[in-house]
Amino acid sequence: MTDTTRAGFVALIGEPNAGKSTLLNRMVGAKVSIVTHKVQTTRTRIRGVAMEGQAQIVFVDTPGLFRPRRRLDRAMVKAAWGGASDADVIVLLIEAHRGLTEGVQAIIDRLKDEMPKGQPVALAINKIDRVKAETLLALTERLNEAFPFRKTFMISAEKGYGVADLRAWLAAELPEGPWFYPEDQIADLPMRMIAAEMTREKLTLRLHEELPYQLTVETEKWEDKPDGTTRIDQIVYVARDGHKGIVLGNKGETIKSVGQAARAEIAEFLGRTVHLFLQVKVRPNWLDEPERYSEMGLDFKDGDA
């Protein structure tokens, strides 16, 4: 057993919904990154911290890479590539049943053009339970012809298959050096932001169509009380009056059930009783306000066309 410690950053990149957040949560062993079936769920570069032997792996969970249309989209994509170029190792996650899509090809092209030479890039083919073995083999060959991946892993982030092998390989690839975080820390996002993300996840799951991309959640107040409970006040910002009605629901039912679900999850995460208070406010231009972007860990200027 070696006493040498290792530490480094691993960027998970891929198309939206490839399973990056699920993989991060599986690696870390806790729910750090929100997981929904909607694209563009991850806005901030949430870092999850996983321990593997004497190595500390700090995951940069980048927003899914897609063709940006609006300012927020452009800022997210810029953040994703920024996270990748700063990392010690990159893992490109693709879905087995979708294969080498146009989007994956675009990511591979950009990896060739923009990433530092010699930076290790691994391929992780996710959701392998959805395809036959021979299809997987052909896909692996095709992808490795398209890019010189350091290593290829077949995984199921949801079921955990192959994840331990990937984590062990990543640990060995990281540079020697002291750990960045205390051993028991799993994320470097402020708790206020993690709590806001949990509430946003519940809203995203409850509401449909375009609305979730027109709202954001901010933790306005956080008070740890002497009795061991925590009071959290959050504001849900929406772009239009009509959206406010949708978020509130009939007689406030929607926001009430969202609040209950979010409160339960935040309480479980913190390991204490939580009192959560949600307000819905209309801010027509929140998508154009620099302070909303810094709340999400994004740079407003990165959204410039």
Buried (B, 14 or more C-beta within 10 A) or exposed (E): EEEEBBBBBBBBBBBBBBBBBBBBBBBBEBBBBBBBEBEBBBBBBBBBBBBBBBBBBBBBBBBBBBEBEEBBBBBBBBBBBBBBEEBBBBBBBBBBBBBBEEBBEBBBEBBEEEBEEEBBBBBBBBBBEEBEEEBBEEBBEEBEEBBEBEBBBBBBBBEEBBBEEBBEBBBEBBEEEEBBBEEEEBBBBEBBBBBBBBBBBBBBBBBEEEBBBBBBBBBEEBEEEEEEBBBBBBBBBBBEEEBBEBBBBEEEEBBEEBBEBBBBBBBEBBEBEBEBEBEBEEBEEBBBBEEBBEBBBBBBEBBEE
